[in-house]
Amino acid sequence: MNRDSRDRELGMDRRITRRDFLNGVSLALGGSVLASSAGQMFALEETKSPYQPEKDPAYYPPALMGMRGNHDGTFTYAHQLRDGDFSQDASKPEDTGEKYDLVVVGGGISGLAAAYFFRQQASPKSRILILDNHDDFGGHAKRNEFRVGNRLLLSNGGTQSIENPSEYSDVSKRLLQELGIETQRFYKDYDQKLYAKLGTACFFDHETFGEDRLVAGMNSTPWPEFVKQTPLSDVARRDIARLYTAKTDYMAGLSREEKRAKLAKISYADFLTKVCGAHPDVLPFFQTYPHDLFAVGIEAISALACYENPDDYNAMTYAGFDGLGLGEVEEEEPYIFHFPDGNASIARLLVRSLVPGSIHGQTMEDVITARCDYGRLDNPGAAVRIRLNTAAVRARHAGPSESAKEVEVAYMRGDKLFSVKGAACVLACYNMMIPYLCPELPEPQKDALHLGVKEPFIYTHVALQNWMPFHKLGIQQVVSPGSYHCLTKLDFPVSIGDYKFPSKPEEPMVLFMLRTPCKPGLPRRDQYRLGRYELMTAPFSTFERNIRDQLQRMLGDAGFDSARDIAGITVNRWAHGYAYEYNSLSDPDLPLEQRPYVIGRKQFGRISIANSDAAASAYTNAAIDQAYRAVQEQIKNT
Ligand SMILES: Cc1cc2nc3c(=O)[nH]c(=O)nc-3n(C[C@H](O)[C@H](O)[C@H](O)COP(=O)(O)OP(=O)(O)OC[C@H]3O[C@@H](n4cnc5c(N)ncnc54)[C@H](O)[C@@H]3O)c2cc1C
């Protein structure tokens, strides 16, 4: 079949809501499209000035589909600064005359939390400005909305869940409580029974495994029976069954500490073949197990990290460790602390608190369906203002950093360079960008910050007319180690307040598909770098074709029809996703004070550094804790 007819069969020519808006180019708007991200979706009269897309009543980013995440327009100026191509003179911005007690760069959870803490500790009347280069606030904690018929479906564009909330610091726990989040509520709101009878299937693709075959019962059928149904070679079947069932101590003779030390320095791939003696044919089956957590495969992650981080939620239980006698892995809390839009609800609760009237209501229930009024986020006269579609390009002390009383922050909005002043400044943005914002920082600090480049991910959400094929197959998710997306699963079964999860298979559903664009075999940082490049260059149509093709091949025999059943697609492209996390396999084991993220986050006069990057930990509690630390540093100045 040629590509055109395959495309037609998959529905590449079908209308899906808003698909006309691709890669930041509106097919309908033609010449009135603005260069910035907001221009991607909102027609503005060209005469309207100043540039204020958020005031348009039609402005509502959560409902946008197509390419989201780090959408077009967000990285233009950052990359120009990096490449030395920034054409404006950053030292000569147009002064807006605005003065704040605090200017925050980055409107993710860390930046919003910094504003919250500062207002709480400095003064409830503090004047605060938050700048963010995306068209929506929340950073990774973004909300995706779909409408299928009359049904509203929510999903998380990035930051998914509150993980292990009992392990949050007192500061983070207190913030959640003050925002009205009772994590215990999820034991009731999250339906832990709905999917209990639905299992996991593994999809073996023709390109990697020689034929397309979907095998249900992964992790529930005894492994020797499960592998018999797969297209794997006889030796691979034999060894996978052995690795999962035999309780062999493959490291006999070593103490527990010696085993751990060795596992920390060997990849999981090498552990399987060199320590457990498995045939290399098993490797493609396990290759993508760590993708969700580490954004690379088994050849780039230590066996110890795999042992310590079994991904039970996604059914990725690592084989080969059972007989080693390493002791029990600490039991985690269930993975149920999930708002229907993920941790976007935390960001929205912060915004509700910071900008009264922007999101109506008072509780963690009513925030789910409350619509944000984006037009109110940046009102003159408000104590706290959130300025979206605004990329900071410079943060500079007005005078020597030791004695200056102000920081001038210059930013691009529309295609103009402006500045504001703040008595304090928290940079809660991507840490690797900070050396370009503050070239005056000491060189070792800039070198350290440059190392914190985030890891790339794609969180795609596909709105389906129904989820009958999953019901028919008795599965809630598909693991697909050789495919474009390595994991596909039904959305979280959580109902809060007026928002009801689609619990019947005939109802519309959101499907989550994960792609990690790593390049196996290369050093980890290079894998991320090339992955980011892939994300920046692949057009939406590449994602769409792969989504349709993969779903058809996996679920077609169960009645799924890509052309008929797909109602919407949102590709959350996080070229800068998880904070770079240190790994014993590829990073030196340095004392805390010598670690790059610790050197990088050092206070610089009236500028402090937050973001989860500053903890090298891709978690919401890290984002909050770093915000708190940064604010403490600045409070001392007030
Ligand atoms: C796909 C994905 C899933 C995740 N899932 C989870 C999860 O389930 N649980 C969990 O705890 N954590 C999760 N995380 C980790 C997540 O990064 C943190 O939990 C948290 O949301 C990070 O918040 P932050 O404010 O530190 O950073 P960010 O969310 O990255 O926010 C920083 C903001 O600063 C902006 N910015 C950068 N440079 C500039 C500039 N020059 N000018 C203006 N703005 C700028 C950025 O664009 C961004 O909006 C996930 C991350 C990703 C990518």
The ligand as an ORCA input file, in Angstrom:
! r2SCAN-3c Opt
* xyz 0 1
  C       6.209     15.005     31.117
  C       6.503     15.267     32.562
  C       5.836     14.558     33.547
  C       6.107     14.809     34.892
  N       5.417     14.104     35.860
  C       5.652     14.364     37.158
  C       4.896     13.708     38.174
  O       4.036     12.872     37.911
  N       5.143     14.046     39.468
  C       6.090     14.959     39.815
  O       6.265     15.244     41.004
  N       6.830     15.581     38.868
  C       6.630     15.310     37.558
  N       7.345     15.963     36.594
  C       8.426     16.878     36.990
  C       8.048     18.343     36.918
  O       9.081     18.940     36.203
  C       7.971     18.972     38.315
  O       7.073     18.264     39.129
  C       7.506     20.432     38.312
  O       6.306     20.590     37.605
  C       8.591     21.354     37.800
  O       8.218     22.669     38.065
  P       9.244     23.853     37.902
  O       8.513     25.100     38.159
  O      10.460     23.552     38.678
  O       9.699     23.809     36.364
  P       8.873     24.011     35.026
  O       7.581     23.321     35.126
  O       9.801     23.629     33.937
  O       8.578     25.575     34.965
  C       9.542     26.516     34.584
  C       8.904     27.547     33.700
  O       9.846     28.577     33.413
  C       9.673     28.935     32.051
  N      10.845     29.628     31.533
  C      12.037     29.094     31.198
  N      12.853     30.055     30.747
  C      12.146     31.212     30.771
  C      12.439     32.555     30.405
  N      13.631     32.909     29.960
  N      11.470     33.491     30.542
  C      10.241     33.152     30.998
  N       9.934     31.889     31.369
  C      10.870     30.939     31.253
  C       9.460     27.593     31.410
  O       9.040     27.675     30.112
  C       8.466     26.987     32.357
  O       7.153     27.377     32.038
  C       7.082     15.759     35.248
  C       7.753     16.472     34.244
  C       7.460     16.231     32.914
  C       8.196     16.996     31.856
*
